[in-house]
């Protein structure tokens, strides 16, 4: 009985992981576009990194509107990544 309870607790909740990934990815892309727009060149948040990200996320630019577009892209892709990772983990962890 304890073994069954342990394996049930090791499963991911796909909705929770999707929300967490959506929040993190959205915040990351928002800051990746907003910080260079405000003139900050911090670590990997700079115009060169933003140019690379913009190749994958159309509309991402060092402006406030570009940061909002990045936030939307981050939320959508983060939620999808979270769902996929939870599904793969739950499917193959036995």
KASULJO-V799304 format. One record per pair of residues at least 12 apart in sequence whose ideal C-beta (glycine too) atoms are under 10 Angstrom apart, sorted by the first residue. I is the first residue (numbers start at 0). J is the second residue. D is the distance in Angstrom with one decimal. If there is no record, write none. Layout:
i=I j=J d=D
i=I j=J d=D
//
This chain:
i=6 j=92 d=8.4
i=6 j=93 d=7.7
i=9 j=88 d=9.0
i=9 j=89 d=9.1
i=9 j=92 d=6.5
i=9 j=93 d=9.8
i=10 j=85 d=8.6
i=10 j=88 d=8.1
i=10 j=89 d=5.3
i=10 j=92 d=7.6
i=11 j=81 d=8.8
i=11 j=82 d=9.8
i=11 j=84 d=7.7
i=11 j=85 d=4.0
i=11 j=86 d=8.5
i=11 j=87 d=9.5
i=11 j=88 d=5.4
i=11 j=89 d=5.8
i=11 j=92 d=8.8
i=12 j=85 d=7.2
i=12 j=89 d=9.3
i=13 j=78 d=9.9
i=13 j=81 d=7.3
i=13 j=82 d=5.2
i=13 j=83 d=9.1
i=13 j=84 d=8.9
i=13 j=85 d=4.0
i=13 j=86 d=6.4
i=13 j=88 d=9.4
i=13 j=89 d=7.5
i=14 j=78 d=9.2
i=14 j=81 d=8.6
i=14 j=82 d=8.2
i=14 j=85 d=8.5
i=15 j=81 d=8.3
i=15 j=85 d=8.2
i=16 j=77 d=9.9
i=16 j=78 d=9.2
i=16 j=80 d=9.0
i=16 j=81 d=4.2
i=16 j=82 d=7.3
i=16 j=83 d=9.6
i=16 j=84 d=6.4
i=16 j=85 d=4.4
i=16 j=86 d=9.5
i=16 j=88 d=8.6
i=16 j=89 d=9.9
i=17 j=74 d=9.9
i=17 j=77 d=7.7
i=17 j=78 d=4.4
i=17 j=79 d=7.7
i=17 j=80 d=8.2
i=17 j=81 d=3.7
i=17 j=82 d=4.8
i=17 j=83 d=9.1
i=17 j=84 d=9.0
i=17 j=85 d=7.1
i=18 j=74 d=9.6
i=18 j=77 d=8.9
i=18 j=78 d=7.3
i=18 j=81 d=7.2
i=19 j=77 d=8.3
i=19 j=78 d=9.5
i=19 j=81 d=6.4
i=19 j=85 d=10.0
i=20 j=73 d=9.2
i=20 j=74 d=9.2
i=20 j=76 d=8.5
i=20 j=77 d=4.0
i=20 j=78 d=6.4
i=20 j=79 d=8.3
i=20 j=80 d=5.2
i=20 j=81 d=3.3
i=20 j=82 d=8.3
i=20 j=83 d=9.4
i=20 j=84 d=7.5
i=20 j=85 d=9.1
i=21 j=73 d=7.3
i=21 j=74 d=4.6
i=21 j=75 d=7.6
i=21 j=76 d=8.4
i=21 j=77 d=4.1
i=21 j=78 d=4.1
i=21 j=79 d=8.7
i=21 j=80 d=8.7
i=21 j=81 d=6.6
i=21 j=82 d=9.7
i=22 j=73 d=8.8
i=22 j=74 d=7.7
i=22 j=77 d=7.2
i=22 j=78 d=9.3
i=22 j=81 d=9.5
i=23 j=73 d=8.1
i=23 j=74 d=9.9
i=23 j=77 d=6.2
i=23 j=80 d=9.7
i=23 j=81 d=9.0
i=24 j=69 d=9.5
i=24 j=70 d=9.3
i=24 j=72 d=8.2
i=24 j=73 d=3.9
i=24 j=74 d=6.9
i=24 j=75 d=8.7
i=24 j=76 d=5.9
i=24 j=77 d=2.9
i=24 j=78 d=8.2
i=24 j=79 d=9.5
i=24 j=80 d=7.1
i=24 j=81 d=8.6
i=25 j=69 d=7.9
i=25 j=70 d=4.9
i=25 j=71 d=7.6
i=25 j=72 d=8.0
i=25 j=73 d=3.5
i=25 j=74 d=4.0
i=25 j=75 d=8.5
i=25 j=76 d=8.8
i=25 j=77 d=6.0
i=25 j=78 d=9.0
i=26 j=69 d=9.8
i=26 j=70 d=7.7
i=26 j=73 d=7.1
i=26 j=74 d=9.2
i=26 j=77 d=9.1
i=27 j=44 d=9.2
i=27 j=52 d=9.4
i=27 j=69 d=8.5
i=27 j=70 d=9.5
i=27 j=73 d=6.1
i=27 j=77 d=8.4
i=28 j=49 d=9.6
i=28 j=52 d=7.0
i=28 j=55 d=10.0
i=28 j=56 d=6.7
i=28 j=59 d=6.6
i=28 j=65 d=9.6
i=28 j=66 d=7.9
i=28 j=67 d=9.9
i=28 j=68 d=8.6
i=28 j=69 d=3.6
i=28 j=70 d=6.3
i=28 j=71 d=8.7
i=28 j=72 d=5.8
i=28 j=73 d=3.7
i=28 j=74 d=8.7
i=28 j=76 d=8.5
i=28 j=77 d=8.7
i=29 j=59 d=9.8
i=29 j=63 d=9.9
i=29 j=65 d=9.7
i=29 j=66 d=5.1
i=29 j=67 d=7.5
i=29 j=68 d=9.4
i=29 j=69 d=5.5
i=29 j=70 d=4.2
i=29 j=71 d=9.3
i=29 j=72 d=9.6
i=29 j=73 d=6.7
i=29 j=74 d=9.4
i=30 j=44 d=6.3
i=30 j=66 d=7.8
i=30 j=69 d=8.7
i=30 j=70 d=9.4
i=30 j=73 d=9.7
i=31 j=43 d=8.1
i=31 j=44 d=5.5
i=31 j=45 d=9.1
i=31 j=48 d=6.8
i=31 j=49 d=5.9
i=31 j=51 d=10.0
i=31 j=52 d=6.0
i=31 j=53 d=9.6
i=31 j=56 d=9.4
i=31 j=59 d=7.6
i=31 j=61 d=9.2
i=31 j=65 d=9.7
i=31 j=66 d=8.2
i=31 j=69 d=6.5
i=31 j=73 d=8.8
i=32 j=44 d=8.9
i=32 j=49 d=6.2
i=32 j=52 d=8.0
i=32 j=53 d=8.5
i=32 j=56 d=9.1
i=32 j=58 d=9.5
i=32 j=59 d=5.5
i=32 j=60 d=6.4
i=32 j=61 d=5.9
i=32 j=62 d=7.3
i=32 j=63 d=8.5
i=32 j=64 d=9.1
i=32 j=65 d=4.7
i=32 j=66 d=4.0
i=32 j=67 d=8.5
i=32 j=68 d=7.8
i=32 j=69 d=4.5
i=32 j=70 d=8.4
i=32 j=72 d=9.8
i=32 j=73 d=9.8
i=33 j=61 d=8.0
i=33 j=62 d=8.7
i=33 j=63 d=7.0
i=33 j=65 d=8.4
i=33 j=66 d=4.1
i=33 j=67 d=9.1
i=33 j=69 d=8.2
i=33 j=70 d=9.2
i=34 j=49 d=8.9
i=34 j=61 d=8.5
i=34 j=66 d=8.9
i=35 j=47 d=9.3
i=35 j=48 d=8.4
i=35 j=49 d=5.4
i=35 j=50 d=9.7
i=35 j=60 d=9.4
i=35 j=61 d=4.3
i=35 j=62 d=9.6
i=35 j=65 d=9.6
i=35 j=66 d=9.6
i=36 j=49 d=9.0
i=36 j=60 d=8.1
i=36 j=61 d=4.2
i=36 j=62 d=5.5
i=36 j=63 d=6.6
i=36 j=64 d=9.7
i=36 j=65 d=7.3
i=36 j=66 d=6.7
i=37 j=61 d=8.8
i=37 j=63 d=9.4
i=37 j=66 d=9.7
i=38 j=61 d=9.5
i=45 j=61 d=9.6
i=46 j=61 d=6.4
i=49 j=61 d=5.9
i=49 j=65 d=8.6
i=49 j=69 d=9.0
i=52 j=69 d=7.7
i=52 j=72 d=9.2
i=52 j=73 d=10.0
i=53 j=65 d=8.2
i=53 j=68 d=9.9
i=53 j=69 d=8.8
i=55 j=72 d=8.6
i=55 j=76 d=9.0
i=56 j=68 d=7.6
i=56 j=69 d=6.2
i=56 j=71 d=9.3
i=56 j=72 d=4.4
i=56 j=73 d=8.1
i=56 j=75 d=9.9
i=56 j=76 d=8.0
i=57 j=72 d=8.3
i=58 j=71 d=8.5
i=58 j=72 d=7.4
i=59 j=71 d=9.9
i=59 j=72 d=6.7
i=59 j=73 d=9.3
//
